[in-house]
Amino acid sequence: MNPSLPTRVVLWSFTVAALGFFICPIVVVVGSSLTSTGYLTFPPRGFSVEWYREALGDPRYLRPILISLALAAGTATTSTIVGIGASIALERLRFRGRDALRALLSGPLVIPQVMIGAALLQFLAVIGIVRGTTALFIGHVVIALPFVIRAVEGPLSQIGERLEDASRDLQATMFETLRFVTLPLIRAGVIAGWLLAFIISWINVEISLFLMPLFDSTMPVTIFNYVQYGIDPLIAAFASISIAISVVLIVLIDALFGIEQVTLSKNGE
Amino acid sequence: MAVGQAHMALRRSVHEVGSARPRSVTRRRVGAMWWLLVPALTIYALFFVLPLVSLLTVSVRTTSAGAEFTLEHYTDVITSAYYQGLLLNSLNLALQVSAITMVLGFLLAYAFVFVARGRSRRLFYIVVLTPLLTSEIIRAFGWLITLGREGSLNDLLIWAGVIDDPLELLFNQTGLLIGHTHVLTPFMFLSIVTVLQGIPRELDKASRDLGASGFAAFRTVVLPMSVPGLLSGLLVVFPLTISAYVVPLVLGGGADVAAIEIYDAFLFTFNEPLGAALAVVTVVPALALLALVARILRPKWQVST
């Protein structure tokens, strides 16, 4: 559709304002972290990276960074391995409950995190896993899995079954087919899925609040606990480190695969 | 391209080998594929479905460890004026946010699909998506800095002479709305973009050929066809708003919302059955209602090409 020029002008002005609205808080946090003052102010006064130095030099802040990194990497790897299998089976197998199963596997996207967190908290306690790193890891994998499955689904349905059929006709076992035919062809979806799962774990707040150990925090939870009592450039620098990782990953996904392809589903789901 | 070459090589090999494998062998091999599903199914069964069922079970027990069946927590929640207010608050907020995000999301999606071109398009998309992939608490933090009484926005407005006294934009309904709109509009945007991209351009041309003005074409072609996108966006935005925790706590001043009560019940007052009942009462009706609405309305707006 080709909107008229006045419509286009209005839309563009609106868009610019809206886009400004969307990046406003992020820009403000990063900007505030660069101030040379001891108090938080935006726009910043002076320019200094001392708050980054202080954040990274303080074990109370370095530790959550490392914890979040390890947790995200672990979550991403686990959900990717599990998710690839699930996605392939869902695409290639035809059975009656398939759509229902697909819906179930999308469950964590629909059920609010408060509910999942509360449910996991009390259930895990019953089976002997109290709040802690394991519980946290489980919670993160559960919510990251649907993203991996969706990321892999795209390339899977695109390449179709013929190559895999041909490979099987040539007497390859299922594993050989998977390893030499399917996986290399869906490699893009797999990596994109891994990166997405990493981000999902990296930024998670609500589930983490329920399942975290008492004395160790992830980055988002550290920020959460901190800003309720006060804000200063130190926590702004800390938060900016988190933003930086998010942005790096987003740029990476976009450079490698085009962020649109990865996040927009083709069939309107 | 590598895929094409591999394909050709395989086709040649198949010709050389001869006839295809017998059906039973193919079926056996395919049967092995079920194993691929096992890890995911186990994780879901054990760590998603079972916990939710367990939550339901806890909500009808007297205490977390109690063995008696009781509906007292549900009656507590439904009859108490406090909880009624809480739920109405959450509902009211969810409706407002849904309306705002639908309008904003639609305008943005329309601009993105039909107006944006080239490099600005990519930038457009990344800017809308980036908030989704940064932590919600950091976004809330950013709004804390911007909207406070001595925050950047008030500073700017006072300096420009637009206002004399700072605006109260935090720890009230306004802060809540701003925070939620910021978090949820990208979801609505994504849903609507998906649908708008599926509208064939010929339809617009056809309606113009039949004499429709630009706006009429928009009203009778694009708008109705974007309704599924609005609905699926609603399906995402509404539950997220009604169960939101971070924004109400940080920007709404600990506003009376269900999620905060649920969290407190589980982690401070250790009243798990009450928290569970509250969670069920908050979430289940919302999801059920939306699923119903979606199912009723979606066939009506289905596009047949």
Interface residues (C-beta under 8 A of the other chain):
Chain A: M1 N2 P3 S4 T7 R8 L11 W12 F14 T15 A18 L19 F21 F22 I23 C24 P25 I26 V27 V28 V29 S32 L40 F42 P43 I81 V82 G83 I84 G85 A86 I88 A89 L90 R92 L93 L104 L105 G107 P108 V110 I111 P112 Q113 V114 M115 I116 A118 A119 L120 L121 Q122 F123 L124 V126 I138 G139 V141 V142 L145 I149 I159 R162 L163 A166 S167 R168 D169 L170 Q171 T173 M174 V181 L185 I199 W202 I203 N204 V205 E206 L209 F210 M219 P220 I223 F224 V227 Q228 I231 I235 A236 A239 S242 I243 S246 V247 L249 I250 D254 I259 E260 T263 L264 S265 G268 E269
Chain B: V3 A6 H7 L10 R11 S13 V14 V17 A20 R21 T26 R29 V30 A32 M33 W34 W35 L36 L37 V38 P39 A40 L41 I43 Y44 F47 F48 V49 L50 P51 L52 S54 L55 V58 S64 L104 L107 L108 Y110 A111 F112 F114 V115 A116 R122 F124 Y125 I126 V127 V128 L129 T130 P131 L133 T134 S135 E136 I137 I138 R139 A140 F141 G142 W143 L144 I145 T146 G151 S152 H182 T185 P186 L190 V193 T194 V195 Q197 G198 R201 D204 G214 A217 F218 V222 P228 G229 S232 L235 P239 L240 I242 S243 Y245 V246 L249 V250 A258 A259 I262 Y263 F266 L267 E272 G275 A276 A279 V283 L287
